[in-house]
């Protein structure tokens, strides 16, 4: 099967988000745990869903949704950091991974839109 860096990286990021959510839940931070879990895992889910898109437009749209979820996830990670629910080092590592996904998504979306003109 052909390697898909965006798909693979988003899956690994989702695993990190699940572990973070479990940690937050164990510390009774239920609302924050659910928010970061929902947005953080949605990134990879939308990228995966795009693999079965019905059209190029649908494919681009799914990547756009994934990108929006990545930006929301970055917000939750910063909030968790600034409210001292995760360490600065944990936040930096996860935000760096999230930013890498954002860069890949933005690049993919630009390329897709350019090719669909």
PAKOL-647080 format. One record per residue (C-alpha): residue in one letter; x, y, z. Coordinates in steps of 0.2 Angstrom, whole numbers, padded with zeros to 4 digits, always signed. Layout:
AXYZ ...
//
This chain:
X+0000+0000+0000 X+0006+0017-0005 X+0013+0028+0010 X+0002+0044+0014 X+0012+0055+0026 X-0003+0066+0030 X-0014+0051+0033 X+0000+0042+0044 X+0004+0058+0054 X-0014+0063+0057 X-0017+0045+0064 X-0002+0046+0075 X-0007+0063+0081 X-0025+0056+0085 X-0017+0043+0096 X-0008+0056+0106 X-0024+0066+0108 X-0033+0050+0114 X-0019+0048+0127 X-0020+0066+0132 X-0039+0065+0134 X-0037+0049+0145 X-0025+0059+0156 X-0036+0074+0157 X-0051+0063+0161 X-0041+0054+0175 X-0038+0071+0182 X-0057+0076+0181 X-0055+0088+0167 X-0070+0081+0158 X-0075+0095+0147 X-0058+0100+0141 X-0054+0081+0138 X-0069+0079+0127 X-0066+0095+0117 X-0048+0091+0113 X-0053+0073+0109 X-0067+0078+0097 X-0057+0091+0087 X-0040+0082+0088 X-0046+0065+0082 X-0058+0074+0069 X-0042+0079+0059 X-0037+0061+0054 X-0055+0056+0053 X-0058+0069+0039 X-0042+0065+0030 X-0047+0047+0030 X-0064+0051+0024 X-0057+0061+0010 X-0049+0045+0003 X-0066+0039-0002 X-0072+0056-0008 X-0085+0057-0022 X-0076+0071-0032 X-0061+0082-0032 X-0072+0095-0024 X-0077+0084-0010 X-0059+0078-0007 X-0054+0096-0006 X-0068+0100+0006 X-0064+0086+0018 X-0046+0092+0019 X-0053+0110+0023 X-0063+0103+0037 X-0048+0094+0044 X-0038+0110+0043 X-0052+0119+0053 X-0051+0105+0066 X-0032+0107+0067 X-0034+0125+0071 X-0047+0122+0084 X-0036+0108+0092 X-0022+0121+0093 X-0033+0132+0102 X-0038+0119+0115 X-0019+0114+0117 X-0014+0132+0121 X-0029+0133+0133 X-0023+0117+0142 X-0005+0124+0142 X-0010+0141+0149 X-0022+0134+0162 X-0008+0123+0168 X-0017+0106+0164 X-0002+0101+0153 X+0016+0105+0154 X+0025+0118+0143 X+0035+0104+0135 X+0019+0093+0132 X+0010+0107+0124 X+0025+0112+0113 X+0027+0094+0107 X+0008+0092+0103 X+0007+0110+0096 X+0022+0107+0085 X+0014+0091+0078 X-0003+0100+0075 X+0006+0114+0066 X+0015+0102+0055 X-0002+0094+0050 X-0009+0112+0047 X+0005+0116+0035 X+0003+0099+0026 X-0016+0103+0025 X-0014+0121+0019 X-0002+0115+0006 X-0013+0101+0000 X-0028+0112-0001 X-0019+0126-0011 X-0012+0112-0023 X-0030+0105-0025 X-0038+0121-0028 X-0025+0126-0041 X-0027+0110-0050 X-0046+0112-0050 X-0046+0129-0059 
//
